Every structure is written in C-alpha cells, then in structure tokens.
Amino acid sequence: MATWFITGAARGLGYEIALHALEAGANVVATARSLSQVEAAFAAVPGFPERLLPVALDVTMESQVAAAVEASIARFGSIDFLVNNAGRGLLGSVEEASAGEVQTVFATNVFGLLNVIRGVLPHMRTARSGHIVNITSMGGFAQVAGWGIYGATKFAVEGVSEAMQAELSSLGIKVTIVEPGSFRTDFLDGSSLHTTVNEIPDYAATAGRVRQAVATSNGGQINDPAKGAAAIYTAVTAEQPPSRLQIGPDAIAMVEAKLARVRDELETWRNLGSSTLFADPADSRSA
C-alpha cells in the first residue's frame, strides 16, 4: 500500500489530492501549519482513520520536517509519493516587492520545499524507489505582469526539479512537475495570497490592473480542484508518468503560447546566436 506525504493538505489542491489518494486505498500523511486545520478538514471524511496521519508542519522549520518524516515512517513504514503543495503567493510588480516580502515567499515556496525534499529523499534513496511531485504553476513556465516574484519561486522549483530528474532517475526515483492553471480554491484570498504593501502609480496599467482583476475573480476560477487532483493522481501513478504536467486548459494554452514565442524568436535570431564559434578549431586551444 503506497504512502503519500502531502504538504499544504488542509485545503485546495492539496486536500483534494489527499482525499483522492485515500479513496484509492493509499495511506496519507496530510500536513499543514495548523494541526487543527488538517484534523478539521478530514473530520467530515469518515472511514479513513487507520490510513490518515494528520501532522503539523511548517515547511520553513527543518526540525518540524524531520519530526513529520519520522512520524510518517514510524506509522506507515515508507513514503512513496511526496507532494510538495504548500505555498504562498505575492502579487505586485517586481519593483514594488520589498526585500522582506520577497524573502517570505521564497522561504516557503523554495527553501521550504527543499527542506522537505532533504527530509524525505534519504528514505527514498534507501528504498531505491519513490516519486516526488512538485506543484508549481502555469506561472512557473510563463509569466505576466504582477506575478513576477511568485513566478520566480516557481521557476526556481522547476529548475530544481529538472536537475533532480537527472540526478534521481538512476536511483529509481521519479520527479514530476505539475503546472496548474486557475483552480477554484482559496489561493486568491488573504490566507495564501499577499499583495505588496508598496504600490507605484507607474505600474497602474500593468501590475495594478492585474491586482484589481484578482480582487474580483476569487471564486470564479474555471477549473475544478477535485478534477485537477484526479488528473494529478492518474498521471503520477501511471507506468510512465510525465516529467511535466499542465492541468487546466488555461495552463495548456499559456505554455503553448510561450513555446510558440520562444520558437519564433529562436529562429529569428538563430544565425546571430550561432555566430560565436572560433573560425579555426585550433584557435580554441588558446582560449
């Protein structure tokens, strides 16, 4: 019986992934900063107490990560799927974001994720099996005004994930990047999304316009988190799981649009970009 260790499991996609795994017969370690929130989230889901371990976990605290992993191994014997879902958002232009605001969002989305990976990977390496699922965003592949700092954290996770795919495949450990589109969760409310304190008038037509749109769009997102969780579960439990998965037609469209732009620009500048070789290969010896 597989064991899933899921961060940010008290609500949103994390909760739905946990619920789907439980319904599929798996063990689940459901973590969040508040133990009471996790317990309350699953209190209305009867029938799973023997396969559900709620754990308090602030991913920015390495000691809590170690304790959560130890409790998971003691209870279920292994961690087969690690889903790094915990995160926070920051909305505002790059210049508007203060150093403290940037550090806070990186602390959770990047450094916290790395804390959990360092805590879990020794067990997966010993077992020579496991699957790490890093939830990024369609904004981890392409960006728009207002989401630059948040996107930077997700770009960082995607870079880390691609390196880990190369480092871990020979050890029997898989890594999947999941890029969700806009899902109808509470991510856009104040519990997860923060806006920069500073607002600069020059950005009113760009980041400012996005800030206003977000304020009125919460609750109207086009994607169903239960269906998103089902799609993630299906993909990562497949015999040949994807290295990168977009979920939501908006995520697919955003990735396709960027790929087209990059391909067109690459072709436009290919000759110039390729003009850097030494004229005589022998010249390279003097470089």
Secondary structure, 3 states (H helix, E strand, C coil): CCEEEECCCCCHHHHHHHHHHHHCCCEEEEEECCHHHHHHHHHCCCCCHHHEEEEECCCCCHHHHHHHHHHHHHHHCCCCEEEECCCCEEECCCCCCCHHHHHHHHHHHHHHHHHHHHHHHHHHHHHCCEEEEEECCHHHCCCCCCCHHHHHHHHHHHHHHHHHHHHHHHHCEEEEEEEECCECCCCCCCCCEEECCCCCHHHCCCHHHHHHHHHHHCCCCCECHHHHHHHHHHHHCCCCCCCEEEECHHHHHHHHHHHHHHHHHHHHCHHHHCCCCCCCHHHHHHC
